[in-house]
Amino acid sequence: MILGIFSLLAFVPLLGIVAIVLSGSLFTVDGLFMSLILLTISGVFGTTALFELRHSGLGGKSKERPAPGQLRALSATAPPSGAAVRGRVQDVQFYEADVGQPNKSIVILADGAKGTQTLVFEGDLRNALPVGQKVQITYRKQSGLNSLLDVSYS
């Protein structure tokens, strides 16, 4: 449905260019600028239609994207290339870094008899790790920082 709407909105401005050509005013200032504007509008909607086609899987390879704010779970066939820790989230603090440097989250996990464990992750994990929740975190070390792979709640 959306793909059809974007395709139609990409095609309609091209009809306007045809009308400009048929009226003979293509090489006037008004005709040239109107043609450029209509081509730009058509290009924007056409490109959006191509992205929608690719995302829907009809145009070849489709990559499934997680919804904003959600973590992508590991597939069952993924190799266990990361470490896993369990505990109750005691605190999550976010530190915004300078330009060109990755932002960091410091996570403190409490695990009863074992005490507390402090982990530093890349990115903002305040929404992914709610304070007070018992979690199992799977992560891997990537370019000097820990990258979160999966979170499961108990």
matplotlib code that plots the C-alpha trace (Angstrom):
import matplotlib.pyplot as plt

x = [0.0, 2.7, 4.9, 2.0, 1.5, 5.2, 5.3, 2.3, 3.7, 7.0, 5.1, 2.8, 5.5, 6.8, 3.4, 3.9, 7.2, 5.5, 2.9, 5.7, 7.4, 4.1, 3.3, 6.7, 7.9, 10.7, 13.5, 12.0, 13.2, 9.9, 9.9, 13.5, 13.0, 9.6, 11.1, 14.0, 11.6, 9.3, 12.3, 13.5, 10.1, 9.9, 13.4, 12.6, 9.5, 11.1, 14.0, 11.7, 9.7, 12.9, 13.8, 10.4, 10.6, 14.0, 12.7, 9.6, 11.8, 10.4, 13.4, 16.0, 17.9, 16.0, 17.6, 15.3, 15.6, 14.6, 12.2, 13.7, 14.5, 14.4, 17.5, 18.0, 18.1, 20.8, 19.6, 19.8, 22.5, 24.8, 28.1, 28.5, 31.2, 30.4, 30.5, 27.4, 26.7, 23.7, 22.5, 20.1, 20.7, 21.7, 22.6, 23.1, 24.9, 25.4, 28.3, 28.3, 31.7, 33.4, 32.8, 34.4, 34.5, 31.9, 29.4, 29.6, 27.2, 28.5, 26.3, 26.5, 25.1, 24.5, 24.6, 23.8, 26.7, 29.2, 28.8, 28.7, 30.2, 30.8, 30.8, 31.4, 29.4, 29.3, 26.2, 23.2, 21.7, 19.5, 16.3, 17.6, 18.6, 15.9, 17.2, 15.9, 15.4, 17.1, 18.8, 21.2, 23.5, 25.4, 28.1, 31.4, 34.4, 34.6, 37.3, 38.2, 34.6, 31.9, 29.1, 25.7, 24.4, 21.4, 19.4, 17.0, 14.9, 14.2]
y = [0.0, 2.5, 1.4, 2.2, 5.6, 6.6, 5.3, 7.4, 10.4, 9.9, 9.6, 12.6, 15.3, 13.7, 14.4, 18.0, 18.0, 16.5, 19.3, 21.9, 20.3, 20.1, 23.8, 24.8, 26.7, 24.3, 26.7, 29.7, 30.6, 29.5, 26.3, 25.3, 26.0, 24.3, 21.2, 21.1, 21.3, 18.6, 16.4, 16.8, 15.9, 12.9, 11.8, 12.0, 10.0, 7.5, 6.9, 6.4, 3.9, 2.0, 1.9, 0.6, -2.0, -3.2, -3.1, -5.2, -7.9, -7.7, -6.2, -8.8, -9.0, -7.6, -6.8, -7.0, -3.9, -3.7, -1.0, 2.1, 1.6, -2.2, -4.4, -7.0, -10.5, -13.0, -15.7, -19.3, -20.0, -17.1, -18.3, -17.7, -15.0, -13.0, -13.2, -13.3, -11.9, -12.1, -9.8, -7.1, -3.7, -1.4, 1.7, 2.8, 6.1, 7.6, 9.7, 11.7, 11.8, 14.4, 14.5, 11.5, 9.4, 6.8, 7.6, 5.3, 3.7, 2.5, -0.4, -1.7, -5.2, -6.7, -10.4, -11.3, -13.4, -12.3, -8.6, -6.0, -5.9, -2.7, -2.9, -0.1, -0.3, 1.7, 3.7, 4.7, 1.8, 3.6, 2.4, -1.1, -1.9, -0.6, -0.2, -2.9, -5.5, -8.9, -9.4, -11.6, -9.5, -11.0, -8.7, -8.8, -6.6, -4.6, -2.0, -1.5, -1.2, -3.7, -3.9, -5.1, -8.2, -9.3, -8.7, -11.2, -10.3, -12.7]
z = [0.0, 1.1, -1.9, -4.3, -2.8, -3.0, -6.6, -7.5, -5.8, -7.8, -11.1, -10.8, -11.0, -14.2, -15.8, -14.9, -16.7, -19.8, -19.6, -19.5, -22.5, -24.5, -23.7, -25.2, -22.2, -21.2, -22.0, -20.2, -16.7, -15.2, -17.1, -16.2, -12.5, -12.4, -14.1, -11.6, -8.7, -10.1, -10.8, -7.2, -5.8, -8.1, -7.1, -3.3, -3.6, -6.1, -3.7, -0.8, -2.9, -3.6, 0.0, 0.9, -1.8, -0.4, 3.2, 2.3, 0.9, -2.7, -4.1, -3.1, 0.1, 3.1, 6.5, 9.4, 11.6, 15.2, 16.2, 17.7, 21.4, 21.1, 21.3, 18.6, 20.0, 18.9, 16.6, 17.7, 15.1, 16.2, 17.7, 21.4, 21.0, 24.0, 27.8, 30.0, 33.4, 35.7, 38.4, 39.6, 37.9, 40.7, 38.7, 35.1, 34.5, 31.0, 30.0, 26.8, 25.2, 23.1, 19.3, 17.6, 20.8, 21.7, 24.5, 27.5, 30.1, 33.4, 34.7, 38.3, 38.8, 42.2, 42.6, 46.2, 47.6, 44.8, 45.6, 42.8, 39.4, 37.3, 33.5, 31.0, 27.7, 24.5, 24.0, 26.1, 28.0, 30.5, 28.7, 28.0, 31.6, 34.1, 37.6, 40.0, 37.2, 37.4, 34.1, 32.2, 29.9, 27.0, 25.6, 23.7, 23.7, 20.5, 19.7, 23.4, 24.8, 25.7, 23.2, 24.4, 22.4, 24.3, 27.5, 29.1, 32.1, 34.9]

ax = plt.figure().add_subplot(projection="3d")
ax.plot(x, y, z, "-o")
ax.set_aspect("equal")
plt.show()
